[in-house]
């Protein structure tokens, strides 16, 4: 449960796993994703292949949706529906604006599907053909409907779900983020919106067509079981093994019973290793931490702390840590000498999940280990993990 300092956060508890891969055929990954476990929120955008700036469009849309959602937490009268719909509308406005200001990006577009768990319900919004599924009692049910000619035929009862998968018009988008929309009688707020009651152990799967095109409903139900991080990885890998012609991205969100949290309420403990050039020992409470030689505030983060680390090879704004009830995540902030997790250099500005016992290094000289914090706020150190090798199984989130 959230502390008194975080009363604006939703009471529901979720665990979120995410994974994205370019695939063996495409040269670039035009998919983008963002997860915010503290807000029970996740979003996926799939930049339109063959259109100008698909990768740019999906990144702009994801960032705009995330910013809108986190800022709306303080809006007392905003309902969960208002918040998740506004996130999609803000993404539309941002991508349209960028397209109009830069002729090289004119015509760019992206899909969007987002989920917010709040007030006992699963709120989903979508534009385009990226999908959301509800997995309950071992069965997967689509929450969203593809905004394609084939999707319209299915909505009208003219074709079956099985026929939809092989329909020649299944990938032709009728609407997308970044293109002007026409009013539709069937779609509220100019975006698809739906809400279902959230039961403990429910799962929501968000994915792009690079995943679901290769999977049946039975596949989605079975592959999404287990720890969400592993489930998201399994969904993507299975899709790539079966096809691999497109980028593949999946998010798995699990609704947990009250009290089931991955990180103890005391938080996580960060302690420098014996080889570290800088001594460090501190308890990380729930929140975000900016690590660097001269860390500065990040306006988009509501609750964050500055953690100065004085060393010539540590950049001013080096790395960002987020600690919440679901675990620890880290992102390199474009540092000069890199951020390393268990010996593997992280890609700048991308989120990676951290497990207890992991070793984080800011350059090669400043290293620290994560540990569980006991009830007294003291570390319970585990055996450091060995070098995993480049391209290991580290989950990546945005």
C-alpha positions as CSV (number, residue, x, y, z in Angstrom):
1,X,0.0,0.0,0.0
2,X,1.2,3.5,-0.7
3,X,2.6,5.5,2.2
4,X,1.0,8.7,3.5
5,X,3.5,10.7,1.4
6,X,2.1,9.0,-1.8
7,X,-1.6,9.1,-1.2
8,X,-2.2,10.3,-4.7
9,X,-0.9,7.1,-6.1
10,X,-3.5,4.3,-7.0
11,X,-4.2,1.7,-4.3
12,X,-4.0,-1.2,-6.7
13,X,-0.8,-3.2,-6.9
14,X,0.6,-4.4,-10.2
15,X,3.7,-6.0,-11.5
16,X,4.8,-5.1,-15.0
17,X,7.2,-6.8,-17.4
18,X,8.2,-5.5,-20.8
19,X,10.3,-6.6,-23.7
20,X,11.0,-5.3,-27.2
21,X,13.2,-6.5,-30.1
22,X,14.0,-5.3,-33.6
23,X,13.7,-8.8,-35.1
24,X,16.0,-10.4,-37.7
25,X,14.5,-8.6,-40.7
26,X,14.0,-4.9,-39.9
27,X,17.0,-2.6,-39.6
28,X,15.5,-0.3,-36.9
29,X,13.0,-0.8,-34.1
30,X,10.1,1.6,-34.6
31,X,8.3,0.3,-31.5
32,X,8.5,2.2,-28.3
33,X,7.1,1.5,-24.8
34,X,6.9,3.0,-21.3
35,X,5.9,1.4,-18.0
36,X,5.3,3.2,-14.7
37,X,4.6,0.6,-12.1
38,X,4.1,3.2,-9.4
39,X,1.1,4.5,-11.4
40,X,0.0,1.1,-12.7
41,X,0.4,2.4,-16.2
42,X,1.9,1.1,-19.4
43,X,1.8,2.1,-23.1
44,X,3.1,0.7,-26.4
45,X,3.4,2.6,-29.7
46,X,4.3,1.1,-33.0
47,X,5.6,3.6,-35.6
48,X,4.1,3.1,-39.0
49,X,6.6,1.2,-41.2
50,X,7.3,2.8,-44.5
51,X,6.2,6.3,-43.2
52,X,8.5,9.2,-42.5
53,X,9.7,9.2,-38.9
54,X,7.9,6.1,-37.6
55,X,10.5,5.7,-34.9
56,X,10.2,9.4,-34.0
57,X,6.4,9.3,-33.9
58,X,6.3,6.3,-31.6
59,X,8.8,7.9,-29.2
60,X,7.1,11.2,-29.1
61,X,3.7,9.5,-28.5
62,X,5.0,7.3,-25.7
63,X,6.7,10.3,-23.9
64,X,3.6,12.5,-24.3
65,X,1.3,9.8,-23.0
66,X,3.6,9.1,-20.0
67,X,3.9,12.8,-19.2
68,X,0.1,13.4,-19.4
69,X,-0.6,10.4,-17.2
70,X,1.9,11.3,-14.4
71,X,0.8,14.9,-14.4
72,X,-2.8,14.0,-14.1
73,X,-2.2,12.3,-10.8
74,X,-2.6,15.6,-9.0
75,X,-5.9,16.5,-10.8
76,X,-8.4,15.7,-8.1
77,X,-11.5,15.6,-10.3
78,X,-9.9,13.6,-13.1
79,X,-11.3,10.1,-13.4
80,X,-9.2,7.2,-14.5
81,X,-11.1,7.3,-17.8
82,X,-10.3,11.0,-18.2
83,X,-6.6,10.4,-17.4
84,X,-6.0,7.5,-19.8
85,X,-8.0,9.1,-22.7
86,X,-6.1,12.4,-22.1
87,X,-2.8,10.5,-22.4
88,X,-3.8,9.3,-25.9
89,X,-5.1,12.8,-26.9
90,X,-1.9,14.4,-25.7
91,X,0.1,11.9,-27.8
92,X,-2.0,12.8,-30.9
93,X,-1.4,16.5,-30.3
94,X,2.3,16.1,-29.8
95,X,2.9,14.0,-32.9
96,X,0.7,16.2,-35.1
97,X,2.6,19.3,-33.9
98,X,6.0,17.8,-34.6
99,X,4.9,16.7,-38.1
100,X,3.7,20.1,-39.0
101,X,6.9,21.8,-37.8
102,X,9.3,19.6,-39.6
103,X,8.8,18.8,-43.3
104,X,11.1,15.8,-43.0
105,X,8.7,14.2,-40.5
106,X,5.5,15.1,-42.3
107,X,3.3,12.0,-42.6
108,X,4.8,10.2,-39.7
109,X,2.4,8.1,-37.6
110,X,2.1,5.5,-34.9
111,X,-0.4,3.2,-33.1
112,X,-1.0,3.5,-29.4
113,X,-2.4,1.2,-26.8
114,X,-2.3,2.0,-23.1
115,X,-3.6,0.5,-19.8
116,X,-4.2,2.1,-16.4
117,X,-5.3,0.0,-13.4
118,X,-7.1,2.2,-10.9
119,X,-10.2,2.2,-8.7
120,X,-10.7,-1.5,-9.1
121,X,-10.8,-1.4,-12.9
122,X,-8.6,-2.0,-15.9
123,X,-8.8,1.1,-18.2
124,X,-7.6,0.6,-21.8
125,X,-7.3,3.1,-24.6
126,X,-6.1,2.5,-28.2
127,X,-5.7,4.1,-31.6
128,X,-4.7,1.9,-34.5
129,X,-4.1,-1.9,-34.3
130,X,-1.8,-2.5,-31.4
131,X,-3.8,-4.7,-29.0
132,X,-4.7,-5.3,-25.4
133,X,-5.8,-8.7,-24.1
134,X,-7.3,-9.6,-20.7
135,X,-6.0,-13.0,-19.5
136,X,-8.2,-14.4,-16.8
137,X,-8.6,-18.0,-15.5
138,X,-6.3,-19.2,-18.3
139,X,-8.2,-17.6,-21.2
140,X,-7.2,-14.6,-23.3
141,X,-9.9,-12.2,-24.5
142,X,-9.2,-9.1,-26.7
143,X,-10.1,-5.8,-25.0
144,X,-9.4,-3.7,-28.1
145,X,-10.5,-4.0,-31.7
146,X,-8.2,-3.3,-34.6
147,X,-9.0,0.0,-36.4
148,X,-8.5,-1.6,-39.9
149,X,-11.0,-2.6,-42.6
150,X,-10.7,-6.2,-41.4
151,X,-11.4,-5.1,-37.8
152,X,-14.5,-3.3,-39.0
153,X,-15.8,-6.4,-40.7
154,X,-15.2,-8.4,-37.4
155,X,-17.0,-5.7,-35.4
156,X,-20.0,-5.9,-37.7
157,X,-20.0,-9.7,-37.4
158,X,-19.2,-10.3,-41.1
159,X,-16.0,-12.3,-40.4
160,X,-14.8,-14.5,-37.5
161,X,-11.9,-13.9,-35.2
162,X,-9.9,-16.7,-37.0
163,X,-10.7,-15.1,-40.4
164,X,-9.4,-11.7,-39.1
165,X,-5.9,-13.1,-38.6
166,X,-5.5,-14.0,-42.3
167,X,-7.5,-11.1,-43.9
168,X,-5.6,-9.2,-46.6
169,X,-6.8,-5.8,-45.1
170,X,-5.8,-6.6,-41.5
171,X,-2.8,-4.3,-41.6
172,X,-4.3,-1.3,-43.3
173,X,-4.8,1.4,-40.6
174,X,-8.0,3.5,-40.7
175,X,-6.6,5.8,-37.9
176,X,-3.3,6.4,-36.2
177,X,-1.6,8.8,-33.9
178,X,-0.2,11.7,-36.0
179,X,-2.9,11.8,-38.7
180,X,-6.1,13.9,-38.4
181,X,-9.1,11.9,-37.2
182,X,-12.6,11.9,-38.4
183,X,-15.5,11.6,-36.0
184,X,-16.8,8.1,-35.5
185,X,-20.2,7.2,-33.9
186,X,-18.7,3.9,-32.6
187,X,-15.7,5.4,-30.8
188,X,-15.9,7.6,-27.7
189,X,-13.6,10.6,-27.3
190,X,-12.2,9.9,-30.8
191,X,-10.3,7.0,-29.3
192,X,-11.2,3.5,-28.3
193,X,-11.8,3.2,-24.6
194,X,-12.9,0.2,-22.5
195,X,-12.9,-0.7,-18.8
196,X,-13.2,-4.1,-17.1
197,X,-13.3,-5.0,-13.5
198,X,-9.9,-5.9,-12.1
199,X,-9.6,-9.2,-10.3
200,X,-6.6,-10.4,-8.3
201,X,-4.2,-12.3,-10.6
202,X,-5.7,-10.9,-13.8
203,X,-3.2,-10.1,-16.5
204,X,-3.2,-7.5,-19.3
205,X,-1.1,-8.1,-22.3
206,X,-0.3,-5.2,-24.6
207,X,1.5,-6.0,-27.9
208,X,2.2,-4.8,-31.4
209,X,1.2,-6.7,-34.5
210,X,4.7,-8.1,-34.7
211,X,3.7,-10.3,-31.7
212,X,0.0,-11.1,-32.2
213,X,0.2,-11.8,-35.9
214,X,2.1,-15.0,-35.0
215,X,0.0,-16.0,-31.9
216,X,-3.4,-17.5,-31.2
217,X,-5.5,-16.6,-28.2
218,X,-4.4,-19.8,-26.6
219,X,-0.8,-18.8,-27.2
220,X,-1.3,-15.4,-25.5
221,X,-3.0,-17.0,-22.5
222,X,-0.2,-19.7,-22.0
223,X,2.8,-17.6,-22.8
224,X,1.8,-14.7,-20.5
225,X,1.9,-16.9,-17.4
226,X,4.8,-16.7,-14.9
227,X,6.7,-13.7,-13.8
228,X,5.6,-10.7,-16.0
229,X,9.2,-9.9,-17.1
230,X,9.8,-13.5,-18.3
231,X,6.3,-13.6,-19.9
232,X,6.9,-10.5,-21.9
233,X,10.2,-11.9,-23.1
234,X,8.6,-15.2,-24.0
235,X,5.8,-13.6,-26.0
236,X,8.3,-11.6,-28.1
237,X,10.7,-14.5,-28.6
238,X,8.0,-16.9,-29.7
239,X,6.6,-14.4,-32.2
240,X,10.1,-13.8,-33.6
241,X,10.9,-17.5,-33.9
242,X,7.6,-18.0,-35.8
243,X,7.9,-15.1,-38.2
244,X,10.4,-12.3,-37.3
245,X,9.5,-10.0,-40.2
246,X,8.5,-7.1,-37.9
247,X,9.5,-5.4,-34.7
248,X,8.0,-7.2,-31.7
249,X,7.0,-5.6,-28.4
250,X,5.0,-6.9,-25.5
251,X,4.0,-5.7,-22.0
252,X,2.5,-8.0,-19.4
253,X,0.8,-6.4,-16.4
254,X,-0.3,-8.6,-13.5
255,X,-2.9,-7.4,-10.9
256,X,-1.6,-8.6,-7.5
257,X,-3.6,-9.3,-4.3
258,X,-3.2,-6.5,-1.7
259,X,0.1,-6.8,0.2
260,X,2.0,-8.7,-2.5
261,X,5.0,-6.6,-3.3
262,X,8.3,-7.4,-4.8
263,X,10.3,-4.8,-2.8
264,X,9.9,-4.6,1.0
265,X,8.2,-1.4,2.3
266,X,11.6,-0.2,3.6
267,X,12.9,-0.1,0.0
268,X,16.2,-1.3,-1.4
269,X,19.7,-0.9,-0.1
270,X,22.6,0.4,-2.3
271,X,26.1,-0.3,-1.1
272,X,29.5,0.2,-2.9
273,X,31.5,-2.9,-3.8
274,X,35.0,-3.5,-2.4
275,X,36.4,-2.5,-5.9
276,X,34.6,0.8,-6.0
277,X,36.6,4.1,-5.9
278,X,33.8,5.9,-4.1
279,X,32.3,4.6,-0.8
280,X,28.5,4.5,-0.7
281,X,26.0,3.0,1.7
282,X,22.4,4.1,1.8
283,X,18.8,3.0,1.9
284,X,16.7,3.9,-1.2
285,X,13.1,4.6,-0.2
286,X,10.4,4.5,-2.9
287,X,11.1,7.2,-5.4
288,X,13.4,8.2,-8.2
289,X,17.2,9.0,-7.8
290,X,19.3,11.0,-10.1
291,X,23.0,9.8,-9.9
292,X,25.9,11.9,-11.1
293,X,28.7,14.3,-10.3
294,X,26.4,17.2,-10.5
295,X,22.8,15.8,-10.5
296,X,20.0,18.2,-11.4
297,X,16.3,18.0,-10.9
298,X,14.2,16.3,-13.6
299,X,10.9,18.3,-14.1
300,X,8.9,15.3,-15.2
301,X,9.5,13.4,-12.0
302,X,7.2,14.3,-9.2
303,X,9.2,12.7,-6.3
304,X,12.9,12.3,-6.8
305,X,16.2,12.7,-5.0
306,X,19.6,13.9,-6.1
307,X,22.5,11.6,-5.3
308,X,25.9,13.3,-5.9
309,X,28.8,10.9,-6.7
310,X,32.1,12.7,-7.0
311,X,34.5,11.0,-9.4
312,X,36.2,12.3,-12.6
313,X,34.7,9.5,-14.7
314,X,31.1,10.0,-13.5
315,X,29.1,12.4,-15.7
316,X,27.0,15.3,-14.3
317,X,23.8,13.5,-15.1
318,X,24.9,9.9,-15.2
319,X,22.0,7.5,-14.4
320,X,18.5,7.4,-13.1
321,X,17.1,4.9,-10.6
322,X,13.5,4.2,-9.8
323,X,12.5,2.2,-6.7
324,X,8.8,1.2,-6.1
325,X,6.8,-1.7,-4.9
326,X,7.5,-3.7,-8.1
327,X,11.3,-3.5,-8.0
328,X,14.2,-1.3,-9.2
329,X,14.8,0.1,-12.7
330,X,17.8,1.9,-14.1
331,X,18.5,4.0,-17.1
332,X,21.7,5.6,-18.4
333,X,21.1,9.3,-19.0
334,X,23.5,9.6,-21.9
335,X,26.7,9.5,-19.7
336,X,30.1,9.9,-21.2
337,X,31.6,6.7,-19.8
338,X,28.5,4.5,-19.7
339,X,26.4,2.7,-17.1
340,X,27.0,-1.1,-16.6
341,X,24.8,-3.7,-15.1
342,X,26.6,-7.0,-14.2
343,X,29.3,-6.1,-16.6
344,X,27.0,-5.3,-19.5
345,X,26.9,-1.8,-20.9
346,X,23.4,-0.3,-21.0
347,X,22.0,1.5,-24.0
348,X,21.5,5.2,-23.2
349,X,18.0,6.4,-22.3
350,X,16.5,2.9,-22.1
351,X,15.1,1.3,-18.9
352,X,16.5,-2.0,-17.5
353,X,15.2,-4.0,-14.6
354,X,17.4,-4.6,-11.6
355,X,17.4,-7.6,-9.3
356,X,18.8,-7.9,-5.8
357,X,22.4,-9.0,-6.0
358,X,23.0,-7.1,-9.2
359,X,26.1,-4.8,-9.5
360,X,25.7,-1.4,-11.1
361,X,28.7,0.5,-12.3
362,X,29.0,4.2,-13.3
363,X,31.9,3.8,-15.6
364,X,34.3,1.0,-14.6
365,X,35.6,2.7,-11.4
366,X,32.4,3.4,-9.4
367,X,30.4,0.2,-8.7
368,X,27.6,-0.6,-6.2
369,X,25.4,-3.6,-5.4
370,X,21.7,-3.7,-4.7
371,X,20.3,-5.6,-1.7
372,X,17.1,-6.1,0.1
373,X,16.4,-4.0,3.1
374,X,15.2,-5.7,6.2
375,X,12.6,-4.3,8.6
376,X,15.2,-2.2,10.3
377,X,16.4,-0.7,6.9
378,X,19.6,-2.7,6.9
379,X,21.0,-4.5,3.9
380,X,20.7,-8.2,3.3
381,X,23.5,-8.7,0.9
382,X,23.5,-11.5,-1.7
383,X,26.2,-13.0,-3.7
384,X,27.2,-10.7,-6.6
385,X,26.2,-11.9,-10.0
386,X,28.8,-12.7,-12.6
387,X,29.3,-11.0,-15.9
388,X,26.3,-12.0,-18.0
389,X,27.9,-11.2,-21.4
390,X,26.8,-8.7,-23.9
391,X,23.2,-9.4,-25.1
392,X,22.2,-11.3,-22.0
393,X,18.7,-11.9,-20.7
394,X,18.3,-8.4,-19.0
395,X,14.8,-7.2,-19.5
396,X,14.5,-3.7,-21.1
397,X,11.7,-1.3,-20.5
398,X,11.1,2.3,-21.4
